[in-house]
Amino acid sequence: MDDAPSRKPWEAFRPDGVIIFSDILTPLPAFGVPFDIEEVRGPVIQSPIRSEEDLKALYPIDLDKLQFVGESLRILRKEVGEKAAVLGFVGAPWTIATYIVEGGTTRTYTTIKSMCHTAPDLLRGLLSHLTKAIAEYVVFQVEAGAHCIQIFDSWGGQLPPDMWDRWSKPYINEIVSIVKQKCPQTPLVLYINGNGGLLERMKGTGVDVIGLDWTVDMADGRKRLGNDISIQGNVDPAYLFSPLPSITEEIKRVVNCAGKKGHILNLGHGVLVGTPEEAVAHFFNVARSFKFDTKANSSPVGAHNIVA
């Protein structure tokens, strides 16, 4: 491969969409939840919210504390010009709440799931506060230059579907409603890790694009969601460790299953550590090789055509 490792990803691969390297927990200190990142444990919140008194420590989001995010978006927008879509992203209220209640990452979610039954009013108060803060943060990113916003309810898939309906969906609905009022031209993408049991429910949030993880068959996902909403994904990130011809075949399979309209080709999750850069470049080259007849109401695969 050429000297791609010494260049920025945008310069090396020229994707149709670029995103700031950040974290869904970035805005927490701006509304009263400081945290640390430990090498082994990951994010650690020293004062988790588990009581009404804890909840009182929160305050409205202070966007002045997030100016570095806005500045990063403006720099990125200027650098890519109109050659790519600039993507902003936020965590969904339920997912953010799991960290705040559990005190960090968890595999069981027992504390917050118990709170659904033992302190529902407390949890609703927390989720409502997060919803207002996240909605403001979305608008802030759009005003700073983001063309599109991805909402990551990463741990929404840890809830049974009826619980997701109760504890996640209403708050995502509210964010979508606020953003659509203030930024009606901004497409919204919703992604849930492990979303096979939630696809139809995700569509009901009013977002423009549903991200599929790699555990959902693309053809089945398209059939379940219909053709009136765009989909994103969903090549297994582990495929990028395969021989290049195998990667090509999988990309072709996913594209064919998704159909020629309303598909943003992507991985089903993030790029794994150690992924060969040659494979990443190959992914983009194969994606660019597809040619669809735009006169037939189709569009090229690519994130810049966010809602195809």
C-alpha positions in Angstrom: 0.0 0.0 0.0 1.1 3.6 -0.4 2.0 5.9 2.5 -1.5 6.0 3.9 -0.4 5.2 7.5 1.4 8.6 7.6 -1.6 10.5 6.4 -4.9 11.4 8.0 -7.7 8.9 7.3 -9.5 11.5 5.2 -6.5 12.0 3.0 -5.7 8.3 2.8 -9.1 6.9 2.0 -11.3 9.8 0.8 -14.6 8.4 2.2 -18.0 9.9 1.5 -18.4 10.7 5.2 -16.0 11.7 8.0 -16.6 11.7 11.7 -14.7 13.3 14.7 -12.8 10.8 16.8 -14.5 11.4 20.2 -16.7 9.6 22.7 -20.4 9.5 23.5 -19.5 10.5 27.1 -17.7 13.7 26.0 -20.6 16.0 27.1 -21.1 14.6 30.6 -18.9 17.1 32.5 -20.8 19.9 30.7 -23.9 19.0 32.8 -22.4 17.9 36.0 -21.0 14.3 35.6 -17.2 14.3 35.6 -15.5 11.0 34.7 -12.1 9.5 34.3 -10.7 7.1 31.7 -8.7 4.2 33.2 -6.6 2.0 31.0 -8.1 -1.3 32.1 -11.6 -0.3 33.3 -12.4 2.4 30.7 -14.7 5.2 31.8 -15.1 5.5 35.5 -17.7 7.8 37.2 -16.8 8.3 40.8 -20.2 9.6 41.8 -22.9 7.6 40.1 -26.5 8.9 40.2 -28.6 6.5 42.3 -30.7 8.8 44.5 -32.8 12.0 44.2 -30.1 13.8 46.0 -27.5 12.7 43.4 -29.9 13.9 40.6 -29.9 17.4 42.1 -26.2 17.7 41.2 -27.0 17.9 37.5 -27.5 21.2 35.7 -28.4 22.3 32.2 -25.8 21.6 29.6 -23.1 24.3 29.4 -22.2 24.4 25.7 -19.3 26.7 26.5 -17.5 23.7 28.0 -17.9 21.9 24.6 -16.4 24.6 22.4 -13.6 22.3 21.4 -16.2 20.0 19.8 -17.6 22.8 17.8 -14.2 24.0 16.8 -13.2 20.5 15.7 -16.4 20.3 13.5 -15.7 23.7 11.9 -12.1 22.7 11.1 -13.2 19.4 9.7 -16.0 21.0 7.6 -13.5 23.5 6.2 -10.9 20.7 5.4 -13.3 18.4 3.5 -15.4 21.1 1.9 -18.2 19.7 -0.1 -16.4 16.5 -0.9 -17.8 14.5 2.1 -20.5 14.7 4.7 -19.3 15.7 8.2 -21.0 13.5 10.8 -21.7 14.4 14.4 -22.8 11.9 17.0 -24.3 11.6 20.4 -25.3 8.8 22.8 -29.0 8.1 23.4 -30.3 8.8 26.9 -30.6 5.2 27.9 -27.1 4.4 26.9 -25.6 7.4 28.6 -27.7 6.6 31.7 -26.2 3.1 31.9 -22.7 4.7 32.5 -24.0 7.3 34.9 -26.0 4.8 37.1 -23.6 1.9 36.9 -20.5 4.1 37.5 -18.9 3.0 34.2 -19.0 0.0 31.9 -20.9 -3.1 32.8 -21.8 -6.5 31.4 -25.0 -7.0 33.4 -26.7 -3.7 33.7 -28.3 -4.9 36.9 -28.2 -1.6 38.8 -30.0 0.4 36.2 -32.4 -2.4 35.2 -33.3 -2.7 38.9 -33.9 1.0 39.0 -36.6 0.6 36.3 -38.6 -1.1 39.0 -37.3 0.2 42.3 -36.9 3.9 41.5 -38.8 4.6 38.2 -39.4 8.2 38.9 -35.7 8.8 39.6 -34.7 7.1 36.4 -37.3 9.1 34.4 -35.9 12.3 35.9 -32.4 11.3 34.8 -33.5 10.3 31.3 -35.5 13.5 30.9 -32.5 15.6 31.9 -30.3 13.7 29.5 -32.8 14.1 26.7 -32.8 17.9 27.0 -29.0 18.0 27.2 -28.4 15.7 24.2 -31.0 17.5 22.0 -29.1 20.8 22.7 -25.8 19.1 22.0 -27.2 17.8 18.6 -28.3 21.3 17.6 -24.9 22.6 18.7 -23.1 20.2 16.5 -25.3 21.0 13.5 -24.7 24.7 13.9 -21.0 24.0 14.1 -21.0 22.2 10.7 -22.3 18.7 11.0 -24.3 17.6 8.0 -25.8 14.5 9.8 -26.0 13.2 13.3 -25.8 9.6 14.4 -27.5 8.6 17.6 -25.9 5.7 19.3 -28.1 3.7 21.6 -25.3 1.3 22.0 -26.7 -0.5 25.0 -30.4 -0.3 24.0 -30.1 -3.9 22.8 -29.5 -5.0 26.4 -33.2 -4.2 27.1 -36.1 -6.5 26.3 -38.1 -5.0 23.5 -41.0 -4.0 25.8 -38.5 -2.3 28.2 -36.9 -0.5 25.3 -40.3 0.8 24.4 -40.6 2.2 27.9 -37.1 3.3 28.8 -35.4 4.3 25.6 -37.7 4.9 22.7 -39.7 7.8 24.2 -36.6 9.8 24.9 -35.1 9.2 21.5 -38.5 10.3 20.0 -38.2 13.5 21.9 -34.7 14.2 20.7 -35.8 13.5 17.1 -38.8 15.8 17.5 -36.7 18.7 18.9 -34.0 18.4 16.3 -36.5 18.1 13.4 -38.1 21.4 14.5 -34.8 23.2 14.9 -32.7 21.6 12.1 -35.3 20.1 9.7 -32.7 19.5 6.9 -30.4 17.4 9.1 -30.7 13.6 8.6 -30.6 11.5 11.8 -29.2 8.0 12.0 -30.1 5.6 14.8 -27.8 2.7 15.7 -28.2 0.0 18.4 -25.8 -2.7 19.0 -27.7 -6.0 18.9 -30.8 -4.5 17.3 -32.3 -7.5 15.6 -35.3 -7.6 17.9 -35.8 -3.8 17.7 -35.8 -2.9 14.0 -39.4 -2.1 13.6 -39.4 -0.2 16.9 -36.4 1.9 15.8 -38.2 2.9 12.6 -41.0 4.3 14.8 -38.7 6.9 16.3 -38.9 9.1 13.2 -35.2 9.0 12.3 -34.1 9.0 8.6 -31.7 6.1 8.7 -31.5 2.8 10.6 -28.0 1.4 11.2 -27.8 -2.4 11.2 -25.2 -4.3 13.1 -23.6 -7.4 11.4 -25.8 -9.9 13.2 -28.9 -8.8 11.2 -29.1 -10.2 7.6 -29.2 -7.2 5.3 -32.0 -8.7 3.2 -34.1 -9.5 6.2 -33.4 -6.0 7.6 -34.6 -4.4 4.4 -37.7 -6.6 4.2 -38.6 -5.8 7.8 -38.0 -2.1 7.5 -39.4 -1.6 4.0 -38.2 0.8 1.3 -39.5 4.0 2.8 -36.5 4.4 5.1 -32.7 4.4 4.5 -30.5 1.8 6.0 -26.8 1.8 6.9 -24.3 -1.1 7.2 -23.6 -3.8 7.7 -20.4 -5.7 6.8 -18.9 -7.6 9.8 -15.8 -5.6 10.9 -14.0 -8.9 11.2 -14.3 -9.4 7.4 -11.6 -6.8 7.0 -9.1 -9.4 8.3 -10.1 -11.7 5.4 -8.4 -12.0 2.0 -9.4 -9.1 -0.3 -11.5 -11.2 -2.7 -13.6 -12.4 0.3 -14.1 -8.8 1.4 -15.2 -7.9 -2.2 -17.8 -10.7 -2.2 -19.2 -9.7 1.1 -19.6 -6.1 0.1 -21.3 -7.1 -3.1 -23.7 -9.4 -1.1 -24.6 -6.7 1.4 -25.2 -4.1 -1.4 -27.3 -6.5 -3.4 -29.4 -7.4 -0.4 -29.9 -3.7 0.5 -31.1 -2.7 -2.9 -30.1 0.2 -5.1 -31.9 2.9 -3.2 -31.6 4.2 0.3 -28.4 2.4 1.5 -25.3 3.7 3.1 -22.6 1.1 2.8 -20.7 0.8 6.1 -19.5 -1.7 8.6 -21.9 -3.2 11.1 -19.8 -1.6 13.9 -16.5 0.3 14.2 -13.2 -0.7 12.7 -11.5 -3.2 15.0 -8.0 -2.5 16.4 -5.3 -4.0 14.2 -7.4 -4.0 11.0 -5.0 -3.9 8.0 -5.1 -0.6 6.3 -4.9 -2.3 3.0 -8.3 -3.9 3.8 -9.8 -0.5 4.7 -8.6 1.0 1.4 -10.0 -2.0 -0.4 -13.4 -1.5 1.2 -13.6 2.1 -0.1 -12.3 1.1 -3.5 -14.9 -1.6 -3.9 -17.6 0.8 -2.7 -16.6 3.4 -5.3 -16.8 0.8 -8.0 -20.6 0.5 -7.8 -22.5 2.5 -10.5 -26.2 2.9 -10.3 -28.5 4.5 -12.8 -29.6 7.8 -11.1 -32.2 8.3 -13.7 -34.0 5.2 -12.4 -34.4 6.9 -9.0 -31.3 5.2 -7.6 -28.2 6.7 -6.1 -24.6 5.8 -5.5 -23.7 4.0 -2.3 -22.1 6.5 0.0 -22.5 8.5 3.2 -22.5 11.8 1.4 -25.9 10.9 0.0 -27.2 10.3 3.5 -30.8 9.9 2.6 -30.7 8.3 -0.8 
